[in-house]
Amino acid sequence: MEQLYKIGITHGDLNGISYEVIMKALADPKIMEVCTPMVYGLAKAASYHRKVLEMNDFTFQFVKNAQQATPKKPNLLNLRDDEIRIVLGETSEISGKMAELALTTACNDLKGNLIDAIVTAPINKSNIQSPAFKFAGHTEFFSAQFNAQNTMMLMVAENLKVGFVTNHTPINETGKILNTELVLRKIKILDNSLIKDFLCTNPKIAVLSLNPHAGDNGLLGREEIDIIKPAINQAFEQNINAFGPFPADGFFASGQYKQFDAVLAMYHDQGMIPFKILAYEGGVNFTAGLPVVRTSPAHGTGYDIAGKNMASPASMRNAIYLAVDILKNRKALR
């Protein structure tokens, strides 16, 4: 019998929809057939959300360490026993501290080979900041934790993958940090991940422009001529099938993205807005380039619907499945 992968799930922000999407996803018995899930969270917080959502048929198996995780059951590693105030839909200092505690504990277990992969529920990037956590998001945190210099935020849906040259960079800084070396490096990361993590053979990558209409031959900006096109040419010389640069609006509107295995966007909103529209509720955030596997649902804390039993578990469920699939793909290539 094949050994089930042990997937750690960090509970994210206590005051958002994390526990709702986690419990709804783990209530699906099919999840237990592909992995042994273990939530890094709080027993009392889980009980509180279960009561608010009236999920009376759902129960966690509470454990004290990763070794105690039981197959075929949703496990929860209880991080603290004291009372934690939960205020649904609001940010709080304690919810940030508990999100950080879950992340660091799960990371240590992943480093110790006690779990096989991590799925992160959404955090509030503001309240989690501390002397020990000074990162713009999960991608940067995991890159630092595992000393990985060449990582990429890669959004994954059934028929669409979007990577990013810059992650959480202010829009007025994006053009300043773009250079040919950076774009080429991101193309290489994306190409390598498509081959190693998704078993793509000879993948095709579409590279988007920075400026409207791909700069209109320099009339609307020269980044395409001076930076992006040279990076694409160098990638092609290194046997990477990179094409472009394509103007983002027409590229997505025409369905041209369907002709490629992945798309490389220059900045966050350029790729994230069409991705979230096209992926609807099922998209997944994957950190490409890490030596470990980390995925996340492609949505935020959902403060506006917290506790209202309105959150879809599709993205969380897909994040768990994708983590397992990538583990299997990497094993197949060894």
Buried (B, 14 or more C-beta within 10 A) or exposed (E): EEEBBBBBBBBBBBBBBBBBBBBBBBBEEEBBEBBBBBBBBBBBBBBBBBEBBEBEEBBBEBBEEBEEBEEEBBBBBBBBEEEBEBEBBEBBEBBBBBBBBBBBBBBEBBEEEBBBBBBBBBBBBEBBBEEEBEBEBBBBBBBEBBEBEEBBBBBBBEEBBBBBBBBBBEEEEBBEEBBBEBBBBBBBBBBBBBBBBBBBEEBBBBBBBBBEBBBEEEEBBBBBBBBBBBBBEBBEEEEBBBBBBBBBBEBBEEEEBEEBBBBBBBBBEBBBEBBBEBBEBBBBBBBBBBEBBBBBBBBBBBBEBBBBEEBBBBBBBBBBBBBBBBBEBBEEEE
